[in-house]
Amino acid sequence: MTNDPPTSPNGSTGRLARFAPGLPALLHYRRADLSHDLMAGLSVAAVALPVGVAYAQLAGFNPVVGLYASILPLLAYALFGTSRQLIVGPDAATAALLAASIAPLAAGDPQLYVALSVVMTILTGLYLIGASFLRLGALADFLSKPILVGYLNGIALYIIAGQLGKLFGFAVDAHGIVPKLVEVATHIGQTQWPTLAVGVGTYLVLILSKRLFPRLPAALVALVAATLAVVLLGLDKLGVAVVGTVPAGLPTLAIPGIPFDLLDDVAAAAAGLALISFSSTMLTARSFAAKNQYDINVDREMSALGAANIAAGLSQSFAIAGADSRTAMNDAAGGRTQVAGLIAAGSIALVLLFLTGPLQYVPIAALGAILISASLSLVNLKTLAVLYRLDRLELALALLATIGVIWVGALKAILVVVALALARFVRLSARPQVEVLGRVPGLSGFHSIARHADAATEPGLVLFRFNAPLVFFNAPHFKQQALAAIAAAGPDLRWFVLDAVPVTGLDYTGYTELEALAATLRRQGAELVLAGRMTEAAQRRRAAGLDEPGLIRRHFPTLRQAVKAYRAMQTAAPAGEQPE
């Protein structure tokens, strides 16, 4: 798929691409793509309408606010994004996080609730844009997929627990997953049966629509069916709660004020929201970029998501992220460029102008059923099963992230997943894999003797590999493992060869540990030898003005040449004498 416009780094198009990567594609739009993008855009709008209404309810807003979040953000992303298929908009995880963050701060004040949402959403966007200027797009990789999967599994449970009251027709006031489930269980006798019937019926229509009419947007079909049931059967007169009046018209652009003493709490929550929304967005963007064989710019994506969030905030809406279901619909419908997103935004704007009347009859229970269905799609048991077979430690991290959401709630669980990510990073960096190498029959190169029982080593020679930069936080571990290998080699050790290729960095602490190791070896009549990175090591010594013949007398380009030199030295040494 090659739809890129002609660009030159120094031409006007190249300058536009540096500022707004999506603008050159719009200026050089190909008419051949219009029919594909038109169908995809209408399909995306059909999915975005019910989902936007449902996620607005989840976030604690009038349903129209969810539609506000699907207009200007799509325009902003079309200008600044680098993915051709990604659709941004209301997202289950960000909506749940935002509601959990601002509900305690608003203390029941609806105007303050909206103001806090707008300010938090704009701050989220500013954080993302600032991080993009600092080239922090790598933060997308900070939360490993197992941790993110575990967190989203927990968010799914959090959302489902919050929708059960709407499904059964009674209020649930408890906070947290377990207290909500307990309250639902104790109030089950208060079930409003017509409401439950609408919710269950909506869920069944969702399932049947996906199976019988896979090309139709199941959420829209289910929502239309539930709304028609309310209108035709008069279910609202039987106690089935409905959305009520939905204001027509496009959003007004404004930035409300909030009490200054709440700013710290809002800013802290916005930082966590930025991390989670960007990490989940990049999973979606990368997946569809790989499927359609093109590259995305991670830092540009961060700034584009930031601009989209600022647009959502200015629209009096709430934080958004990359929407996997709408992106999948865009791709399945043949969307080729971000014009599909613009068509979707235009379609939703027309609904806000002319078709808000029918929305007042949408039953709340139907929205709850749609949210439960969307939440179940977040649950990823397949990855957990793969982790069970592949890496039990990664599985434990995923489960801990889920337990974090259950135990401390969606917002505080961000601290849990960040702590888990830090612990994982420290473990991998401070305790990297250490290997003593040997020759394996039938295999080229050198391999770990711990993993190959038939690996052979040279008498008096240790080939040692440390798979990380040698720096302050892992230097003691390096020394400990090196001394263990020296002790295992015994008194006949002559050369201790360090494979320098994986050692991509060396700070002062690492240098001093190398010095200490060289001194230890000299006292035992052995020598520290390096293999690999000769040019880098020489440049580092010259730059530092160091002359270190006492530290490392021998340095070879490769392990193979080091072994060859050792064998030649052993052969040349007179019988009964130790080679120099």
C-alpha positions in Angstrom: 0.0 0.0 0.0 1.8 3.1 -1.2 -0.3 6.3 -0.9 2.4 8.7 0.2 2.5 12.0 -1.6 5.7 13.1 -3.2 7.8 14.9 -0.7 11.2 16.5 -0.5 13.0 17.4 2.7 13.6 21.0 1.5 10.4 21.7 -0.5 7.2 23.2 0.8 5.6 19.7 1.2 8.6 18.6 3.2 8.2 21.6 5.5 4.5 20.9 5.9 5.2 17.3 6.7 7.6 18.3 9.5 4.9 20.5 11.1 1.7 18.5 10.2 2.5 15.1 8.8 -1.1 14.5 7.7 -1.4 17.8 5.7 0.6 16.8 2.6 -1.5 13.7 2.3 -4.6 15.8 2.3 -3.2 18.4 -0.1 -2.2 15.6 -2.5 -5.3 13.5 -2.0 -6.1 11.0 -4.7 -9.6 10.8 -6.1 -9.2 7.1 -6.5 -9.2 6.8 -2.7 -12.4 8.7 -2.1 -15.0 5.9 -2.6 -13.0 3.7 -0.2 -12.6 6.4 2.4 -16.3 7.5 2.1 -17.5 4.0 2.9 -15.0 3.6 5.7 -15.9 6.9 7.2 -19.6 6.2 7.2 -18.9 2.8 8.8 -16.7 4.4 11.5 -19.5 6.9 12.2 -22.0 4.1 12.6 -19.8 2.5 15.2 -18.7 5.8 16.9 -22.3 7.0 17.5 -23.4 4.3 20.0 -20.0 3.9 21.4 -19.6 7.6 22.0 -23.0 7.8 23.7 -22.1 4.8 25.9 -18.7 6.0 26.9 -20.1 9.5 27.8 -22.4 7.7 30.2 -19.4 5.7 31.5 -17.5 9.0 32.1 -20.5 10.6 33.8 -21.7 13.0 31.1 -24.7 13.7 28.9 -24.5 11.4 25.9 -23.9 14.3 23.5 -20.5 14.9 25.1 -19.3 11.6 23.7 -20.2 12.8 20.3 -18.3 16.0 20.8 -15.2 13.9 21.4 -15.6 12.4 17.9 -15.4 15.6 15.8 -12.5 18.0 16.4 -10.2 15.3 17.7 -10.5 13.4 14.4 -9.7 16.6 12.5 -6.6 17.2 14.8 -5.4 13.7 14.3 -5.8 13.9 10.5 -3.5 16.9 10.5 -0.8 15.7 12.9 -0.9 11.9 12.9 1.2 9.5 10.9 -1.1 6.5 10.8 -3.5 6.1 7.9 -6.0 3.9 9.6 -6.0 5.0 13.3 -9.3 6.5 14.5 -9.2 8.5 17.8 -12.2 9.0 20.0 -13.8 8.0 23.3 -12.2 4.9 24.9 -13.4 2.7 27.7 -10.1 2.8 29.7 -9.7 6.6 29.4 -13.3 7.2 30.2 -13.2 5.0 33.3 -9.9 6.5 34.4 -11.2 10.1 34.0 -14.4 9.3 35.9 -12.5 7.7 38.7 -10.2 10.7 38.9 -12.7 13.6 38.9 -15.7 12.2 40.6 -14.2 12.5 44.1 -12.9 16.0 43.3 -16.2 17.3 41.9 -18.1 16.1 45.0 -21.5 16.0 43.2 -21.2 19.4 41.5 -22.1 18.8 37.8 -20.5 22.1 36.5 -17.3 21.5 38.4 -17.3 17.9 37.0 -17.4 19.2 33.4 -14.7 21.8 34.2 -12.4 19.3 35.8 -12.8 17.0 32.8 -12.0 19.7 30.3 -8.9 20.9 32.2 -7.7 17.3 32.8 -8.1 16.5 29.1 -6.2 19.6 28.0 -3.4 18.9 30.5 -3.2 15.3 29.1 -2.8 16.7 25.6 -0.1 19.2 26.8 1.8 16.4 28.6 1.8 14.4 25.4 3.0 17.3 23.2 5.7 18.2 25.7 6.9 14.6 25.8 7.0 14.4 22.0 9.3 17.4 21.9 11.6 15.6 24.4 11.5 12.5 22.1 9.9 10.4 24.8 7.9 8.3 22.3 9.8 5.3 23.7 7.5 5.6 26.7 5.1 3.6 24.5 7.4 0.6 25.2 7.8 1.4 29.0 4.6 -0.5 29.9 5.3 -3.9 28.5 2.5 -5.7 26.8 1.9 -8.2 29.6 1.5 -5.3 32.1 -0.7 -3.3 29.8 -2.9 -6.4 29.1 -3.2 -7.1 32.8 -4.2 -3.5 33.5 -6.8 -3.4 30.7 -8.2 -6.7 32.0 -8.6 -5.0 35.3 -10.2 -1.9 33.7 -12.7 -4.3 31.9 -13.7 -5.8 35.2 -14.0 -2.2 36.7 -16.3 -1.1 33.9 -18.5 -4.3 34.0 -18.9 -3.9 37.8 -20.0 -0.3 37.3 -22.6 -1.2 34.6 -24.4 -4.0 36.6 -26.6 -1.5 38.4 -27.8 0.0 35.1 -28.5 -3.4 33.8 -30.6 -4.5 36.9 -32.3 -1.1 37.2 -31.1 0.1 40.6 -28.5 2.5 41.8 -25.1 1.2 43.0 -23.3 3.7 45.2 -20.2 1.6 46.3 -16.8 2.4 45.0 -14.4 -0.3 43.8 -15.0 -3.6 42.0 -15.5 -5.9 45.0 -17.8 -3.5 47.0 -19.9 -2.9 43.8 -20.3 -6.6 43.3 -21.3 -7.1 46.9 -23.9 -4.3 46.7 -25.3 -5.7 43.5 -25.6 -9.1 45.2 -27.4 -7.7 48.3 -29.8 -5.6 46.2 -30.6 -8.2 43.6 -34.2 -8.4 45.0 -34.8 -4.9 43.8 -34.3 -5.8 40.1 -36.4 -3.8 37.7 -37.4 -6.6 35.4 -38.3 -4.5 32.3 -34.9 -2.8 32.6 -33.1 -6.1 32.9 -35.1 -7.4 29.9 -33.9 -4.4 27.8 -30.3 -4.9 28.8 -30.2 -8.6 28.2 -32.1 -8.2 24.9 -29.6 -5.5 23.8 -26.7 -7.8 24.6 -28.4 -10.7 22.7 -28.9 -8.5 19.6 -25.3 -7.5 19.8 -24.2 -11.1 19.7 -26.6 -12.2 17.0 -25.9 -9.1 14.8 -22.1 -9.9 14.9 -22.8 -13.4 13.7 -25.7 -12.9 11.2 -24.7 -9.5 9.8 -20.9 -9.2 10.3 -20.7 -6.2 7.9 -23.2 -4.1 9.9 -22.1 -2.2 13.1 -23.5 -4.4 15.8 -23.6 -1.7 18.5 -25.7 0.6 16.3 -28.1 -2.2 15.3 -28.5 -3.1 19.0 -29.0 0.5 20.1 -31.6 1.1 17.3 -33.4 -2.1 18.3 -33.5 -1.1 22.0 -34.7 2.4 21.2 -37.5 1.2 19.0 -38.6 -1.2 21.7 -38.9 1.7 24.2 -40.8 3.8 21.7 -43.2 1.1 20.4 -43.8 -0.7 23.7 -43.8 2.4 25.9 -41.1 0.9 28.2 -40.2 4.3 29.6 -43.6 4.3 31.2 -42.8 1.0 32.9 -39.8 2.4 34.6 -37.1 1.8 32.0 -34.7 4.7 32.4 -33.8 6.6 29.2 -31.2 9.2 28.2 -33.7 12.1 28.0 -33.3 15.3 26.1 -30.1 15.6 24.1 -29.1 19.2 23.2 -28.7 19.8 19.4 -25.9 21.7 17.9 -22.1 21.6 17.7 -19.9 22.1 20.8 -18.8 25.6 21.9 -15.1 26.1 22.4 -14.0 27.2 25.9 -11.6 26.6 28.7 -13.4 26.7 32.1 -11.7 27.6 35.4 -11.3 25.2 38.3 -10.4 25.9 41.9 -6.6 26.3 42.2 -6.3 23.9 45.1 -7.6 21.1 42.8 -5.0 21.7 40.1 -2.3 19.4 41.6 -4.7 16.5 41.8 -5.9 17.1 38.3 -2.4 17.5 36.9 -1.2 14.2 38.6 -4.2 12.3 37.2 -3.6 13.8 33.7 0.0 12.4 33.7 -1.2 8.9 34.4 -4.0 9.3 31.8 -1.4 10.4 29.2 0.8 7.4 29.8 -2.1 4.8 29.7 -3.8 6.4 26.7 -0.6 6.7 24.6 0.5 3.2 25.4 -2.8 1.6 24.4 -3.0 3.9 21.3 0.4 2.8 20.1 -0.6 -0.9 20.4 -3.4 -0.2 18.0 -1.5 2.2 15.6 1.5 -0.2 15.3 -0.7 -3.2 14.7 -2.5 -1.6 11.7 0.6 0.0 10.4 2.3 -3.4 10.3 -0.8 -5.0 8.7 -0.8 -2.4 5.9 3.0 -2.3 5.5 3.9 1.3 6.4 5.8 3.0 9.2 4.6 5.4 11.9 6.6 8.0 13.8 6.2 7.3 17.5 7.1 10.9 18.6 4.7 12.4 16.0 2.0 10.0 17.2 2.5 11.3 20.7 2.1 14.9 19.6 -0.9 14.0 17.4 -2.7 12.3 20.3 -1.9 15.4 22.4 -3.4 17.7 19.8 -6.5 15.5 19.6 -6.9 15.6 23.4 -6.6 19.4 23.4 -9.2 19.5 20.7 -11.5 17.2 22.8 -11.0 19.5 25.9 -11.8 22.6 23.9 -14.9 20.9 22.7 -16.1 20.5 26.3 -15.6 16.8 26.2 -13.3 14.3 27.8 -10.0 12.5 27.2 -9.7 10.3 24.1 -7.3 7.6 22.8 -6.8 5.4 19.8 -10.0 3.4 19.4 -9.3 -0.2 18.4 -12.9 -1.1 17.4 -13.3 2.0 15.2 -9.8 1.6 13.7 -10.6 -2.1 12.9 -13.9 -1.0 11.3 -12.0 1.6 9.2 -9.5 -0.9 8.0 -12.1 -3.6 7.3 -14.2 -1.1 5.3 -11.2 -0.3 3.1 -10.2 3.1 4.6 -7.0 4.2 2.9 -6.2 7.7 4.4 -7.3 9.9 7.3 -10.0 11.4 5.1 -12.1 8.4 6.4 -11.7 10.0 9.9 -12.8 13.4 8.5 -15.9 11.9 6.9 -16.7 10.1 10.2 -16.4 13.4 12.0 -18.6 15.2 9.5 -21.3 12.5 9.7 -21.4 12.8 13.5 -21.6 16.6 13.3 -24.7 16.2 11.0 -26.2 13.9 13.6 -25.7 16.6 16.3 -27.3 19.2 14.1 -30.3 17.4 12.9 -30.8 14.0 14.5 -30.5 14.3 18.3 -34.3 13.9 18.8 -34.3 10.0 18.7 -31.4 9.9 21.2 -33.7 10.9 24.0 -35.4 7.4 23.9 -32.1 5.4 24.2 -32.5 3.2 27.3 -29.7 3.4 29.9 -29.7 -0.4 30.2 -28.9 -0.7 26.5 -25.9 1.6 27.0 -24.8 -0.6 29.9 -25.1 -3.7 27.8 -22.9 -2.1 25.0 -20.3 -1.1 27.6 -20.2 -4.6 29.0 -19.8 -6.0 25.5 -17.0 -3.5 24.8 -15.3 -4.3 28.1 -15.4 -8.0 27.4 -13.5 -7.2 24.2 -10.7 -5.7 26.4 -10.3 -8.9 28.3 -7.3 -10.7 26.8 -7.1 -14.3 28.0 -5.2 -15.5 25.0 -2.2 -13.5 25.9 -2.4 -14.8 29.5 -2.4 -18.4 28.1 0.6 -17.7 26.0 2.4 -16.2 29.0 1.6 -19.2 31.0 3.5 -21.4 28.5 6.2 -18.9 27.7 7.1 -16.8 30.8 5.5 -17.3 34.2 7.2 -14.2 35.6 5.5 -12.0 32.9 2.2 -13.8 33.6 2.6 -12.8 37.3 3.2 -9.2 36.3 0.0 -9.2 34.2 -2.0 -10.7 37.0 -0.6 -8.2 39.5 -1.6 -5.4 37.3 -5.2 -6.8 37.2 -5.2 -7.3 41.0 -4.0 -3.7 41.4 -7.1 -2.4 39.6 -9.3 -4.6 41.7 -7.6 -3.7 45.0 -6.9 0.0 44.7 -9.1 1.2 41.8 -8.5 2.3 38.3 -6.6 5.5 39.1 -4.2 4.4 41.8 -3.6 1.2 39.8 -1.6 3.4 37.4 1.0 3.7 40.1 0.9 -0.1 40.5 1.6 -0.7 36.8 4.3 1.9 36.7 5.9 0.3 39.8 5.7 -3.1 38.1 7.2 -1.7 34.9 10.1 -0.2 36.9 10.6 -3.4 38.8 10.8 -5.3 35.5 13.2 -2.8 34.0 15.5 -2.9 37.1 15.5 -6.7 37.1 16.4 -6.9 33.4 19.0 -4.1 33.6 20.5 -4.7 37.0 20.6 -8.5 36.7 21.3 -9.2 33.0 22.0 -12.6 31.6 25.6 -13.8 32.2 27.1 -16.6 30.3 30.3 -18.6 30.2 30.8 -19.7 26.5 32.1 -22.7 24.8 32.1 -24.6 21.4 29.1 -26.8 20.6 29.5 -29.6 18.0 27.5 -28.8 14.9 27.0 -25.1 15.8 29.0 -22.2 14.6 30.2 -19.5 17.1 30.2 -19.8 20.9 27.3 -20.7 23.1 26.4 -20.9 26.8 27.7 -24.0 28.5 24.8 -23.8 30.9 22.3 -24.4 28.1 24.4 -26.9 26.1 25.6 -30.0 28.0 28.0 -30.9 25.2 29.7 -27.5 25.0 33.5 -27.8 25.2 35.8 -25.2 26.7 39.6 -24.5 26.4 41.7 -25.4 29.4 42.9 -22.3 31.1 40.5 -20.1 29.1 37.2 -18.5 30.1 35.0 -16.8 27.6 32.6 -14.6 29.6 29.6 -12.7 28.2 27.8 -9.9 30.1 24.6 -9.0 28.2 24.2 -5.4 29.2 26.1 -2.1 29.5 28.5 -2.2 32.4 27.2 0.7 34.6 26.7 1.6 38.3 23.6 -0.4 39.0 24.8 -3.7 37.6 28.6 -3.5 38.1 28.5 -5.3 41.5 26.5 -8.1 39.8 29.1 -8.2 37.0 32.0 -8.6 39.5 30.2 -11.2 41.5 29.5 -13.4 38.4 33.0 -12.9 37.0 34.6 -13.9 40.3 32.4 -17.0 40.3 33.5 -17.9 36.8 37.1 -17.4 37.8 36.8 -19.6 40.9 35.1 -22.3 38.8 38.0 -22.3 36.3 40.5 -23.1 39.1 44.2 -22.3 39.4 45.0 -23.2 35.7 43.2 -20.1 34.4 45.4 -18.0 32.2 43.0 -15.8 30.1 39.7 -14.4 31.2 38.2 -13.1 27.9 35.3 -10.6 28.2 33.0 -10.5 25.2 32.7 -6.7 24.8 30.1 -6.7 22.0 27.0 -6.8 24.4 28.7 -4.3 26.7 27.3 -1.3 24.9 28.2 1.2 27.6 30.8 1.7 30.4 30.6 4.3 33.1 33.2 5.1 35.8 31.8 2.5 38.2 32.0 -0.2 35.6 35.5 0.9 34.7 36.6 0.6 38.4 35.1 -2.9 38.6 37.1 -3.9 35.5 40.2 -2.5 37.1 39.6 -4.5 40.3 38.9 -7.7 38.2 42.1 -7.2 36.2 44.1 -6.8 39.5 42.5 -10.0 40.9 43.4 -11.9 37.8 47.0 -10.7 37.9 47.4 -11.8 41.5 46.3 -15.3 40.3 48.7 -15.3 37.4 45.9 -14.7 34.9 45.0 -11.9 32.5 41.9 -9.9 31.6 41.4 -9.9 27.8 38.8 -8.1 25.7 37.2 -9.3 22.5 35.2 -6.9 20.3 34.5 -3.1 20.1 38.2 -2.3 19.6 37.6 1.0 17.8 35.1 2.2 20.4 37.4 1.3 23.3 40.4 3.1 21.6 38.3 6.2 21.0 37.1 6.2 24.6 40.6 5.9 25.9 41.9 8.7 23.7 39.0 11.0 24.6 39.6 10.4 28.3 43.4 10.7 28.0 43.9 7.3 29.5 46.7 4.9 28.9 45.8 1.6 30.4 48.4 -1.1 29.4 48.2 -2.4 33.0 44.5 -2.9 32.8 44.1 -4.6 29.4 47.2 -5.8 27.6 45.4 -7.7 24.9 42.3 -6.8 22.8 41.0 -8.8 19.9 38.4 -7.9 17.3 36.4 -11.1 17.9 36.1 -14.0 20.3 37.2 -16.4 17.5 40.5 -14.4 17.1 41.0 -14.3 20.9 40.7 -18.1 21.1 43.0 -18.6 18.1 45.6 -16.3 19.7 45.3 -18.2 23.0 45.9 -21.6 21.3 48.9 -20.2 19.3 50.4 -18.9 22.6 49.8 -22.2 24.3 51.5 -24.1 21.4 54.4 -21.8 21.3 55.2 -21.9 25.1 58.1 -24.3 26.0 57.1 -27.4 28.0 56.8 -26.7 31.7 56.7 -22.9 31.3 53.6 -20.7 31.6 53.1 -18.6 28.4 53.3 -14.8 28.8 
